[in-house]
Amino acid sequence: MRDDNQFFSLNHATHFERGFCYNITIHENSWSMTDTSLPQSVFISRVLDTKEVGCVWFRALLQLDTPFTLHCYASDSKQVTLADGRVSALDEILTSDKLTATEKRDLVCSAPFWGSGWVQGNDVLLTHLTGRYVWCMLTFTSGGLRHLPHLRLYYPAFSFVSYLPESYQGDPAPDAFFKRFVAIFQSLYLDLDEQIAAFPAQLDPMTADVSALHHMSSWFGLTACWEFGEEKMRLLLSKALDLFHIWGTKTCIQQMIQLLCDCTPYLQEHFKQGQQAFGFTVLIPERHYHPHLTLLLSSLRPAHTTCRLVYLQERITLNNHSYIGVNSRLSDWTPLTLDSHTTLGIHSLGKEADA
């Protein structure tokens, strides 16, 4: 099967910020209606250029979690006829500083060149779309916060009918019934083929999407580590195989806490101090406090052992957890300077003067 099919993809906040947005507020991973009292919101993409005159477009895929209508327009020229009958470059109208967003919407959205759109067109066969340049328009009426759309436009058009014997090819028109019928199975095949090709990336913790990360964390029994954030989870899963070779050991516990909390813990084994043989204490500086660390340690400790978590204060407290070289240290004596001319030595404190 041919693999030269290309596509334009709109799936990032910057992609939508470059286009025309009417009554839409763009966030990092979502968008919403700016004014919910208005009947609808409109997005029109920037011009997408294939560099190929007379390009025949193949297919549009759209993921959007709200009711929508999709319009696509293609042409070999950037000039269009607006709603008031004027002929102008579409991008110049959409980026003009002399027109308000409402005026741009009235001139462009109701222009005749758009034709009929697709309501809830998640997978659309673009049978009559031909031209070097293409624009897409999305309209929706839901006012809540929604995930950003994922839009793909595939080109150039081709049909699996061309692989069949000539007697099956029949009508050469792109909207012939048999071609549209075969396109259903063609879409299923291409989507499945794309998923298979992308599957190795879903097994790499650094490139997998969040849903795949959840599956991987359940395989390793690390679901409790999600409380430390997605970035930490990716880093932990990338080292999970090495950690499982030493699971339940002192080294494993220390390395996992170092990965998740960015600090090197001090692990005190009780049997070395003549205490119970099946217990240990994990000592961590209090500046690295995390509310879910106790839950993590309960899943890491070996069976039939007890684990105690202690946060070390940054000072010496008698009859408490104070360890030389861990959270305290001995240093040289420094004389006390009262002013720029007088230094009080330790030998003069509490000492009687000679008569």
Secondary structure, 3 states (H helix, E strand, C coil): CCCCCEEEEECCHHHHHCCEEECEEECCCEEEECCCCCCCEEEECCCEECCCCCCECCEEEEECCCCEEEEEEEECCCEEECCCCCEEEHHHHHCCCCCCHHHHHHHHCCCHHHCCCEECCCEEECCCCECCEEEEEEEECCCCCEECCEEEEEECCCCHHHHCCHHHHCCCCCCCHHHHHHHHHHHHHHHHHHHHHHHHHHCCCCCCCHHHHHHHHHHCCCHHHHHHCHHHHHHHHHCHHHHHCCCCCHHHHHHHHHHHHCCCCEEEEHHHHCCCCCEEEEEEEHHHCCCCHHHHHHHHCCCCCEEEEEEECCCCCCCCCCCECCCECCCCCCCEECCCCCEECHHHCCCCCCC
